[in-house]
Amino acid sequence: MTELEQLEIQRKSNLDFIKRKELVERLQNNREFKKVILEDFCEKECAAYAKASADPNLSAEDRADALALAQAAGHLQRYLHVAIRMGVAAENQMAELDKTIDEVRANG
């Protein structure tokens, strides 16, 4: 694979990260997403699961399941945060990457 091909693949990957970041930002600004996912699920539902995970009246398996479900909010929020960070990093690399691609094409 040539250097230019590698750079083009990296550029496409960066564009994918940027698109995902933009989608996540739109989701996070969406009123329904905030209500259903962030408030109802991440705050209320997962808090209920966290309480259930400490209930001695439940079986060990049910407590473990409740704990895993309680952690879902953290996993989701981390995923969204990472998607934004990766998109920002990709945006920051695009100008330099485009410049390098232009240079490689000019010298090719």
C-alpha positions as CSV (number, residue, x, y, z in Angstrom):
1,M,0.0,0.0,0.0
2,T,1.4,3.4,-1.0
3,E,1.8,6.3,1.4
4,L,-0.9,8.2,-0.4
5,E,-3.3,5.2,0.0
6,Q,-2.6,5.1,3.7
7,L,-3.1,8.8,4.1
8,E,-6.5,8.6,2.2
9,I,-7.6,5.7,4.5
10,Q,-6.6,7.8,7.5
11,R,-8.5,10.8,6.1
12,K,-11.6,8.7,5.5
13,S,-11.4,7.3,9.1
14,N,-11.0,10.9,10.4
15,L,-14.1,11.9,8.5
16,D,-16.0,9.0,10.0
17,F,-15.0,10.1,13.5
18,I,-16.0,13.7,12.8
19,K,-19.4,12.5,11.5
20,R,-20.0,10.3,14.6
21,K,-19.0,13.3,16.9
22,E,-21.6,15.5,15.1
23,L,-24.3,12.8,15.5
24,V,-23.5,12.5,19.2
25,E,-23.7,16.2,19.6
26,R,-27.0,16.3,17.9
27,L,-28.3,13.5,20.1
28,Q,-27.2,15.2,23.2
29,N,-29.0,18.4,22.2
30,N,-32.2,16.6,21.3
31,R,-34.9,17.1,23.9
32,E,-36.3,13.6,23.6
33,F,-32.9,12.0,23.9
34,K,-32.2,14.0,27.0
35,K,-35.6,13.0,28.5
36,V,-35.7,9.3,27.6
37,I,-32.1,8.3,27.7
38,L,-30.2,10.7,29.9
39,E,-32.9,11.4,32.5
40,D,-35.2,8.4,32.5
41,F,-32.6,5.7,31.8
42,C,-29.2,7.0,32.9
43,E,-30.5,8.7,36.1
44,K,-33.7,7.1,37.3
45,E,-33.6,3.5,35.9
46,C,-30.0,2.9,36.6
47,A,-30.3,4.3,40.1
48,A,-33.1,1.8,40.7
49,Y,-30.8,-1.0,39.5
50,A,-28.0,0.2,41.7
51,K,-30.3,0.0,44.7
52,A,-31.5,-3.5,43.7
53,S,-27.9,-4.7,43.4
54,A,-27.6,-4.3,47.2
55,D,-30.9,-5.9,48.1
56,P,-30.1,-9.0,50.2
57,N,-33.6,-10.4,49.3
58,L,-32.5,-10.9,45.7
59,S,-30.4,-13.9,44.6
60,A,-26.8,-13.3,44.0
61,E,-27.4,-13.7,40.2
62,D,-30.2,-11.1,40.3
63,R,-28.0,-8.7,42.3
64,A,-25.2,-9.2,39.7
65,D,-27.6,-8.6,36.9
66,A,-28.9,-5.4,38.5
67,L,-25.4,-4.1,39.1
68,A,-24.5,-4.8,35.4
69,L,-27.6,-2.9,34.3
70,A,-26.8,0.0,36.7
71,Q,-23.4,0.3,35.1
72,A,-25.0,0.7,31.6
73,A,-25.4,4.4,32.1
74,G,-21.7,4.9,32.8
75,H,-20.8,2.8,29.7
76,L,-23.1,4.8,27.5
77,Q,-21.9,8.1,28.8
78,R,-18.3,7.1,28.4
79,Y,-19.0,5.9,24.8
80,L,-20.6,9.3,23.9
81,H,-17.7,11.2,25.5
82,V,-15.1,9.1,23.7
83,A,-16.9,9.6,20.4
84,I,-16.8,13.4,20.9
85,R,-13.1,13.4,21.9
86,M,-12.1,11.2,19.0
87,G,-14.0,13.5,16.6
88,V,-12.3,16.6,18.0
89,A,-8.9,14.9,17.6
90,A,-9.8,14.0,14.0
91,E,-10.9,17.6,13.3
92,N,-7.6,18.9,14.7
93,Q,-5.6,16.5,12.4
94,M,-7.5,17.3,9.2
95,A,-5.6,20.4,8.1
96,E,-2.2,18.8,8.5
97,L,-3.4,15.5,7.0
98,D,-4.8,17.4,3.9
99,K,-1.5,19.3,3.6
100,T,0.5,16.0,3.7
101,I,-1.8,14.4,1.1
102,D,-1.3,17.4,-1.2
103,E,2.5,17.2,-0.8
104,V,2.6,13.5,-1.5
105,R,0.4,14.0,-4.6
106,A,2.7,16.9,-5.8
107,N,5.8,14.7,-5.3
108,G,4.2,11.6,-6.8
